[in-house]
Amino acid sequence: MHTPIAEPTGLGTKCKDESVLANSERAGSLLAKKHYVSHCYERPSFENFPYNLYAMMHAQTPEELDGYIKESVALLDNPEYVVLHSLKELKKTSFRFFA
């Protein structure tokens, strides 16, 4: 099992009509191709928190993580973004489809 030194980080990005984020499915597809992104997803935005596309990133060092964030932001045409650091892993289990 891979245990990163740097905490997993979520990158939240704000949709802008003139950017690649105008199509969140396309933007998510671009992010999902990166080896450091384990998953990405779209959520509704809110008036005081306008971010709607999230990507979970993993790195070995804080410096490496910073580089991944900068690369991802550039890939998405430099949208407004926020970095959300994981504070605690609450649950990590595999799906059980059949008993």
OpenMM code with the backbone's topology and positions (N, CA, C; nanometers):
from openmm import Vec3, app, unit

residues = "MET HIS THR PRO ILE ALA GLU PRO THR GLY LEU GLY THR LYS CYS LYS ASP GLU SER VAL LEU ALA ASN SER GLU ARG ALA GLY SER LEU LEU ALA LYS LYS HIS TYR VAL SER HIS CYS TYR GLU ARG PRO SER PHE GLU ASN PHE PRO TYR ASN LEU TYR ALA MET MET HIS ALA GLN THR PRO GLU GLU LEU ASP GLY TYR ILE LYS GLU SER VAL ALA LEU LEU ASP ASN PRO GLU TYR VAL VAL LEU HIS SER LEU LYS GLU LEU LYS LYS THR SER PHE ARG PHE PHE ALA".split()
positions = [
    Vec3(0.0837, -0.1181, 0.0000),
    Vec3(0.0000, 0.0000, 0.0000),
    Vec3(0.0879, 0.1241, 0.0000),
    Vec3(0.0557, 0.2188, -0.0843),
    Vec3(0.1309, 0.3440, -0.0963),
    Vec3(0.0837, 0.4419, 0.0105),
    Vec3(0.1744, 0.4891, 0.0927),
    Vec3(0.1419, 0.5901, 0.1918),
    Vec3(0.2204, 0.7162, 0.1595),
    Vec3(0.1534, 0.8196, 0.1144),
    Vec3(0.2247, 0.9417, 0.0782),
    Vec3(0.2781, 1.0146, 0.2016),
    Vec3(0.3906, 1.0810, 0.1846),
    Vec3(0.4451, 1.1633, 0.2921),
    Vec3(0.3609, 1.2894, 0.3055),
    Vec3(0.3302, 1.3517, 0.1939),
    Vec3(0.2438, 1.4697, 0.1957),
    Vec3(0.0997, 1.4229, 0.2062),
    Vec3(0.0203, 1.4938, 0.2820),
    Vec3(-0.1203, 1.4573, 0.2966),
    Vec3(-0.1916, 1.4674, 0.1628),
    Vec3(-0.2877, 1.3782, 0.1369),
    Vec3(-0.3679, 1.3943, 0.0150),
    Vec3(-0.4350, 1.5313, 0.0170),
    Vec3(-0.4464, 1.5895, -0.0967),
    Vec3(-0.5023, 1.7233, -0.1072),
    Vec3(-0.6104, 1.7270, -0.2139),
    Vec3(-0.7172, 1.7974, -0.1837),
    Vec3(-0.8218, 1.8190, -0.2828),
    Vec3(-0.8062, 1.9574, -0.3420),
    Vec3(-0.8162, 1.9660, -0.4701),
    Vec3(-0.8095, 2.0940, -0.5399),
    Vec3(-0.9503, 2.1267, -0.5853),
    Vec3(-1.0057, 2.2347, -0.5353),
    Vec3(-1.1385, 2.2785, -0.5775),
    Vec3(-1.1247, 2.3922, -0.6760),
    Vec3(-1.1933, 2.3827, -0.7885),
    Vec3(-1.1843, 2.4868, -0.8901),
    Vec3(-1.3211, 2.5459, -0.9198),
    Vec3(-1.3209, 2.6718, -0.9552),
    Vec3(-1.4443, 2.7454, -0.9837),
    Vec3(-1.4695, 2.7466, -1.1335),
    Vec3(-1.5916, 2.7203, -1.1725),
    Vec3(-1.6298, 2.7190, -1.3136),
    Vec3(-1.6321, 2.8606, -1.3694),
    Vec3(-1.5686, 2.8801, -1.4833),
    Vec3(-1.5747, 3.0065, -1.5560),
    Vec3(-1.6159, 2.9755, -1.6985),
    Vec3(-1.7099, 3.0497, -1.7516),
    Vec3(-1.7618, 3.0220, -1.8851),
    Vec3(-1.6535, 3.0236, -1.9932),
    Vec3(-1.5534, 3.1088, -1.9793),
    Vec3(-1.4540, 3.1227, -2.0851),
    Vec3(-1.3410, 3.0207, -2.0740),
    Vec3(-1.3415, 2.9370, -1.9722),
    Vec3(-1.2320, 2.8420, -1.9527),
    Vec3(-1.2748, 2.6998, -1.9854),
    Vec3(-1.1785, 2.6105, -1.9801),
    Vec3(-1.2055, 2.4682, -2.0003),
    Vec3(-1.3054, 2.4168, -1.8970),
    Vec3(-1.3165, 2.4851, -1.7835),
    Vec3(-1.4092, 2.4428, -1.6783),
    Vec3(-1.5548, 2.4654, -1.7145),
    Vec3(-1.5804, 2.5356, -1.8237),
    Vec3(-1.7190, 2.5517, -1.8670),
    Vec3(-1.7792, 2.4152, -1.8961),
    Vec3(-1.6948, 2.3183, -1.9281),
    Vec3(-1.7378, 2.1803, -1.9465),
    Vec3(-1.6681, 2.0977, -1.8389),
    Vec3(-1.7347, 2.0785, -1.7261),
    Vec3(-1.6711, 2.0106, -1.6135),
    Vec3(-1.6362, 1.8657, -1.6452),
    Vec3(-1.7111, 1.8026, -1.7347),
    Vec3(-1.6787, 1.6649, -1.7729),
    Vec3(-1.5445, 1.6606, -1.8465),
    Vec3(-1.5232, 1.7558, -1.9350),
    Vec3(-1.3949, 1.7642, -2.0074),
    Vec3(-1.2801, 1.7955, -1.9106),
    Vec3(-1.3038, 1.8903, -1.8210),
    Vec3(-1.2006, 1.9277, -1.7238),
    Vec3(-1.1673, 1.8098, -1.6336),
    Vec3(-1.2703, 1.7390, -1.5869),
    Vec3(-1.2477, 1.6214, -1.5028),
    Vec3(-1.1711, 1.5135, -1.5755),
    Vec3(-1.1999, 1.4961, -1.7033),
    Vec3(-1.1285, 1.3977, -1.7840),
    Vec3(-0.9807, 1.4331, -1.7970),
    Vec3(-0.9514, 1.5611, -1.8133),
    Vec3(-0.8113, 1.6051, -1.8211),
    Vec3(-0.7375, 1.5772, -1.6903),
    Vec3(-0.8017, 1.6085, -1.5791),
    Vec3(-0.7383, 1.5850, -1.4490),
    Vec3(-0.7213, 1.4363, -1.4202),
    Vec3(-0.8218, 1.3566, -1.4551),
    Vec3(-0.8197, 1.2133, -1.4247),
    Vec3(-0.7051, 1.1411, -1.4955),
    Vec3(-0.6523, 1.1977, -1.6021),
    Vec3(-0.5412, 1.1355, -1.6744),
    Vec3(-0.4078, 1.1519, -1.6026),
    Vec3(-0.4017, 1.2390, -1.5042),
    Vec3(-0.2767, 1.2637, -1.4326),
    Vec3(-0.2503, 1.1529, -1.3305),
    Vec3(-0.1275, 1.1060, -1.3235),
    Vec3(-0.0952, 0.9944, -1.2337),
    Vec3(-0.1125, 1.0297, -1.0862),
    Vec3(-0.1073, 1.1538, -1.0525),
    Vec3(-0.1176, 1.1960, -0.9131),
    Vec3(-0.2609, 1.2217, -0.8677),
    Vec3(-0.3579, 1.2094, -0.9572),
    Vec3(-0.4994, 1.2287, -0.9225),
    Vec3(-0.5643, 1.0920, -0.9046),
    Vec3(-0.6135, 1.0652, -0.7842),
    Vec3(-0.6790, 0.9364, -0.7605),
    Vec3(-0.8255, 0.9405, -0.8008),
    Vec3(-0.8888, 1.0550, -0.7863),
    Vec3(-1.0269, 1.0700, -0.8304),
    Vec3(-1.0621, 1.2186, -0.8390),
    Vec3(-1.1605, 1.2469, -0.9223),
    Vec3(-1.2113, 1.3833, -0.9315),
    Vec3(-1.3621, 1.3758, -0.9508),
    Vec3(-1.4293, 1.4807, -0.9091),
    Vec3(-1.5751, 1.4795, -0.9117),
    Vec3(-1.6292, 1.6214, -0.9127),
    Vec3(-1.7549, 1.6310, -0.9556),
    Vec3(-1.8241, 1.7590, -0.9608),
    Vec3(-1.9254, 1.7646, -0.8472),
    Vec3(-1.9357, 1.8807, -0.7859),
    Vec3(-2.0341, 1.9056, -0.6801),
    Vec3(-2.1016, 2.0386, -0.7073),
    Vec3(-2.2213, 2.0582, -0.6537),
    Vec3(-2.2845, 2.1892, -0.6713),
    Vec3(-2.2029, 2.2980, -0.6005),
    Vec3(-2.2015, 2.4171, -0.6571),
    Vec3(-2.1343, 2.5292, -0.5912),
    Vec3(-2.2364, 2.6031, -0.5052),
    Vec3(-2.1859, 2.6871, -0.4157),
    Vec3(-2.2711, 2.7638, -0.3255),
    Vec3(-2.2303, 2.9104, -0.3319),
    Vec3(-2.3177, 2.9979, -0.2910),
    Vec3(-2.2925, 3.1410, -0.2993),
    Vec3(-2.1604, 3.1814, -0.2333),
    Vec3(-2.1321, 3.1300, -0.1170),
    Vec3(-2.0099, 3.1675, -0.0454),
    Vec3(-1.8945, 3.0699, -0.0673),
    Vec3(-1.9187, 2.9674, -0.1499),
    Vec3(-1.8143, 2.8696, -0.1823),
    Vec3(-1.8391, 2.8242, -0.3252),
    Vec3(-1.7884, 2.9007, -0.4239),
    Vec3(-1.8267, 2.8828, -0.5638),
    Vec3(-1.7542, 2.7714, -0.6392),
    Vec3(-1.6888, 2.6810, -0.5704),
    Vec3(-1.6103, 2.5771, -0.6367),
    Vec3(-1.6977, 2.4566, -0.6703),
    Vec3(-1.6771, 2.3999, -0.7893),
    Vec3(-1.7647, 2.2904, -0.8311),
    Vec3(-1.6922, 2.1681, -0.8861),
    Vec3(-1.5635, 2.1747, -0.9062),
    Vec3(-1.4884, 2.0598, -0.9562),
    Vec3(-1.3738, 2.0320, -0.8596),
    Vec3(-1.3622, 1.9061, -0.8164),
    Vec3(-1.2631, 1.8691, -0.7153),
    Vec3(-1.1771, 1.7544, -0.7659),
    Vec3(-1.0500, 1.7555, -0.7272),
    Vec3(-0.9579, 1.6479, -0.7621),
    Vec3(-0.8761, 1.6123, -0.6389),
    Vec3(-0.8667, 1.4831, -0.6082),
    Vec3(-0.7841, 1.4356, -0.4970),
    Vec3(-0.6460, 1.4029, -0.5525),
    Vec3(-0.5442, 1.4717, -0.4983),
    Vec3(-0.4069, 1.4556, -0.5456),
    Vec3(-0.3208, 1.3949, -0.4367),
    Vec3(-0.2166, 1.3226, -0.4790),
    Vec3(-0.1255, 1.2570, -0.3857),
    Vec3(0.0180, 1.2835, -0.4290),
    Vec3(0.1056, 1.3076, -0.3307),
    Vec3(0.2456, 1.3359, -0.3603),
    Vec3(0.3335, 1.2840, -0.2471),
    Vec3(0.4626, 1.2751, -0.2737),
    Vec3(0.5585, 1.2291, -0.1731),
    Vec3(0.6076, 1.3422, -0.0829),
    Vec3(0.6065, 1.4650, -0.1330),
    Vec3(0.6545, 1.5793, -0.0549),
    Vec3(0.5609, 1.6978, -0.0773),
    Vec3(0.5605, 1.7935, 0.0137),
    Vec3(0.4812, 1.9148, -0.0082),
    Vec3(0.5220, 1.9899, -0.1357),
    Vec3(0.6515, 1.9889, -0.1684),
    Vec3(0.6996, 2.0572, -0.2879),
    Vec3(0.6464, 1.9891, -0.4148),
    Vec3(0.6457, 1.8565, -0.4132),
    Vec3(0.5922, 1.7824, -0.5277),
    Vec3(0.4431, 1.8112, -0.5440),
    Vec3(0.3724, 1.8150, -0.4335),
    Vec3(0.2295, 1.8446, -0.4362),
    Vec3(0.2044, 1.9843, -0.4922),
    Vec3(0.2843, 2.0810, -0.4514),
    Vec3(0.2711, 2.2171, -0.5023),
    Vec3(0.2901, 2.2198, -0.6537),
    Vec3(0.3860, 2.1430, -0.7029),
    Vec3(0.4079, 2.1344, -0.8471),
    Vec3(0.2885, 2.0741, -0.9192),
    Vec3(0.2290, 1.9700, -0.8618),
    Vec3(0.1106, 1.9074, -0.9220),
    Vec3(-0.0068, 2.0040, -0.9259),
    Vec3(-0.0234, 2.0812, -0.8203),
    Vec3(-0.1324, 2.1789, -0.8160),
    Vec3(-0.1126, 2.2835, -0.9246),
    Vec3(0.0086, 2.3365, -0.9357),
    Vec3(0.0372, 2.4375, -1.0381),
    Vec3(0.0165, 2.3813, -1.1782),
    Vec3(0.0588, 2.2569, -1.2009),
    Vec3(0.0407, 2.1931, -1.3320),
    Vec3(-0.1079, 2.1780, -1.3638),
    Vec3(-0.1861, 2.1363, -1.2658),
    Vec3(-0.3296, 2.1155, -1.2865),
    Vec3(-0.4022, 2.2457, -1.3127),
    Vec3(-0.3676, 2.3477, -1.2395),
    Vec3(-0.4310, 2.4790, -1.2585),
    Vec3(-0.3992, 2.5319, -1.3984),
    Vec3(-0.2759, 2.5165, -1.4431),
    Vec3(-0.2388, 2.5609, -1.5778),
    Vec3(-0.3139, 2.4797, -1.6836),
    Vec3(-0.3295, 2.3499, -1.6610),
    Vec3(-0.4015, 2.2628, -1.7538),
    Vec3(-0.5461, 2.3078, -1.7726),
    Vec3(-0.6044, 2.3651, -1.6675),
    Vec3(-0.7438, 2.4090, -1.6706),
    Vec3(-0.7581, 2.5580, -1.7003),
    Vec3(-0.6583, 2.6164, -1.7630),
    Vec3(-0.6606, 2.7575, -1.8025),
    Vec3(-0.6626, 2.8532, -1.6833),
    Vec3(-0.5951, 2.8175, -1.5769),
    Vec3(-0.5760, 2.9037, -1.4605),
    Vec3(-0.7051, 2.9555, -1.3977),
    Vec3(-0.7945, 2.8645, -1.3583),
    Vec3(-0.9188, 2.9092, -1.2934),
    Vec3(-0.8926, 2.9542, -1.1502),
    Vec3(-0.9905, 3.0210, -1.0938),
    Vec3(-0.9859, 3.0494, -0.9504),
    Vec3(-0.9936, 2.9144, -0.8798),
    Vec3(-0.9109, 2.8934, -0.7777),
    Vec3(-0.9105, 2.7642, -0.7107),
    Vec3(-0.8790, 2.7789, -0.5631),
    Vec3(-0.9029, 2.6717, -0.4905),
    Vec3(-0.8698, 2.6638, -0.3493),
    Vec3(-0.8113, 2.5259, -0.3242),
    Vec3(-0.7138, 2.5189, -0.2353),
    Vec3(-0.6537, 2.3909, -0.1984),
    Vec3(-0.7124, 2.3482, -0.0642),
    Vec3(-0.7684, 2.2296, -0.0623),
    Vec3(-0.8305, 2.1757, 0.0583),
    Vec3(-0.7464, 2.0580, 0.1064),
    Vec3(-0.6760, 2.0751, 0.2161),
    Vec3(-0.5901, 1.9691, 0.2683),
    Vec3(-0.6710, 1.8716, 0.3532),
    Vec3(-0.6422, 1.7440, 0.3376),
    Vec3(-0.7074, 1.6420, 0.4198),
    Vec3(-0.6577, 1.6549, 0.5632),
    Vec3(-0.7497, 1.6520, 0.6561),
    Vec3(-0.7134, 1.6595, 0.7973),
    Vec3(-0.7046, 1.5213, 0.8598),
    Vec3(-0.7913, 1.4303, 0.8132),
    Vec3(-0.7975, 1.2984, 0.8739),
    Vec3(-0.8633, 1.2020, 0.7769),
    Vec3(-0.8131, 1.0791, 0.7712),
    Vec3(-0.8774, 0.9768, 0.6902),
    Vec3(-0.9799, 0.9081, 0.7793),
    Vec3(-1.1063, 0.9228, 0.7429),
    Vec3(-1.2128, 0.8703, 0.8275),
    Vec3(-1.2437, 0.7242, 0.8004),
    Vec3(-1.2377, 0.6822, 0.6754),
    Vec3(-1.2731, 0.5455, 0.6429),
    Vec3(-1.2047, 0.5053, 0.5134),
    Vec3(-1.1484, 0.3871, 0.5119),
    Vec3(-1.0875, 0.3367, 0.3900),
    Vec3(-1.1160, 0.1872, 0.3838),
    Vec3(-1.2164, 0.1525, 0.3060),
    Vec3(-1.2528, 0.0121, 0.2907),
    Vec3(-1.2818, -0.0164, 0.1441),
    Vec3(-1.2784, -0.1418, 0.1099),
    Vec3(-1.3120, -0.1830, -0.0253),
    Vec3(-1.4605, -0.2153, -0.0332),
    Vec3(-1.5150, -0.2042, -0.1525),
    Vec3(-1.6545, -0.2403, -0.1728),
    Vec3(-1.6702, -0.3907, -0.1594),
    Vec3(-1.7812, -0.4338, -0.1034),
    Vec3(-1.8157, -0.5743, -0.0966),
    Vec3(-1.9470, -0.5907, -0.1735),
    Vec3(-1.9363, -0.6519, -0.2909),
    Vec3(-2.0540, -0.6652, -0.3756),
    Vec3(-2.1357, -0.7901, -0.3439),
    Vec3(-2.0687, -0.8961, -0.3000),
    Vec3(-2.1365, -1.0222, -0.2697),
    Vec3(-2.0866, -1.0758, -0.1362),
    Vec3(-2.1750, -1.1314, -0.0601),
    Vec3(-2.1368, -1.1862, 0.0717),
    Vec3(-2.0885, -1.3291, 0.0566),
] * unit.nanometer
topology = app.Topology()
chain = topology.addChain("A")
for resn in residues:
    res = topology.addResidue(resn, chain)
    for name in ("N", "CA", "C"):
        topology.addAtom(name, app.Element.getBySymbol(name[0]), res)
